[in-house]
Amino acid sequence: MESQERFYYPPPKDPRQLNPLTLAYLGDALYEVFVRQYVISQANYRPNHMHQMSTRFVSAKAQARALERLMSALTEEEADVVKRGRNAKSGTTPKNTDVLVYRHSTAFECLLGYLFFCGRHERLEELMRLSVERQDGSAF
C-alpha cells in the first residue's frame, strides 16, 4: 500500500461535487502536516522555532500569498477549483485577517483537498513544495 493511501477514505461523492469548504477542511490538515515535515527537515529543532517557522507558512496571509504565486502555474481545472473555494461562504468572520485574504487562503486549502481526493498526489506535492519556495526558487 502506498503511503498516500494509508489513511485514505474516499469521499461519499465525486470531489467535483463536494462543498469547497469540505475540501478546504482537508486541505488545511494536509498543508499543516506538509509544513511540519518541511520545518522538521530544517536544521533547528527547538519547539518554539519550529512553531514560528510553521506559522510563516500556514497563516491565512501566507497561504494567500502562496496561492498568488501559484496561480500562473495552475491548470484551468485547478483555477476553477480555486474560484469555487474563494467564493465559498463560510458563515464565520476571520479573526486575524481581512475577509479577502481569508477567502484566498480558503481557496488554496480547497485546491489541496481537491487534488488529494482526486488522487493527484504528485501534483499536490508539487504545488505544496512550490508554496514554500521563494519566487527566486530558494526555500524560505
N, C-alpha and C positions, 0 to 999 in steps of 0.2 A: 504494500500500500504506500502510495506517495505521501510525503509529509503534508502536502496541501489538502489531502483528503482525510487525514487522520481524524479531524473533528468536524467533518463536513456533514451537515444535514441539509438536504435540498429544500428550497423554499416551496410553499404549497402551490405556487403557480409560476409561470414564466417570469424571469426577472424584469422583463419589459412591462409587466403588468403590476409589479409591486409598487406600493406607495414610495415616493422618493425619500420620505423621512425614515422608512423602514430600511432602505438601502444605506442611508446616511448613518443610521444606528449601528449597522455592522461595519461600515467604512471607518467610523470613528474608532472602533475597537481594533480593527486591522492596522490602522495607522499608528495607534498607540503602541502596539506590540512591535511593529516595524521600527519605530523611532527608538524604543527602548533597546532593541537589539543593536541598532546603529550606535547609540550612545555607549553601550557596553563595549562595542568594538574599538572605541577610542581609548586613549592612554590613561585617563583619570577616572578612577572608580569610586571616589568619595560620594556618598549618597546625595549630599547637598548639591555637589557639582553636577551629578547625573540628572537630578531633578531640574536644575536651572537650564541645563543644555536641552533637555527634553521639551521644556516649556517653549523654547525658541522655535520649535517645530510644530507643536500640537496646539498652540493658541489659535484662536479664530483669525487673528491678523496674519499669522504666519501661514496658515492654510490658504487664506485668501490670496496672499502674495504668491504662494506656490502655484495655485490654480492659474493666476495671471501669467506666470512664466510658462506654464504648460499648454495654454490654450492653442498656440500655433502648431503644436505637435499632435493635437487630438484629431481623431477621425471625425467624420460628420456624425456618425452614430454616437460617439463619446461626447461630442459637443451638444447633441440633443439631450443626452442624459444630464449633462451639466445644467442645461436650461431648465429641465424638469426639477432638478434639485434646488436651483436658485429660486425658482418661482413657488416652491412648496411653502405653504403657510403652517408654521409650527404651533401657533397659538400661544407662544411664550415670548417674552421680551428679553433680549440678551442683556446680561448684567454688566459686562466689562468692555463692550464694544458697540459700535453702531449697527443698525439693522442691515445695511448693505454689506458690511464686512461679514456679519454673521451668515447672511444668505449665501455669500460666495464660499464661505467655509463649509456650510452645509452641502453646497453643490460639489465641492471637492470630495467630501466624505461619501456623498451619493454615488459619484463615479467609482470610487474604490469598491464600495459594496456591490455595485452593478457588475464590475469586472470579475469580482470573486464569484458571485453567483452564476455568472455566465461561463465559468471555468477558464477564464483568460488570465491565468495566474502569472504567466510570463509578462504579459502587458501590464498587469497590476504591479508587479515588482519593478518593471522598467519605470513606470510613472512615479512610484514611491521613491525610487533611487534618484530620479531627476529632481524630485521635490526637495531633497536635502542637499542638493548641489547648488553652488553659487552660479550665477549666469556665466562666469568665466570657466566653469567646469570643475572648480575645486570645491571640496566639501567645506561646510561652514566651520 
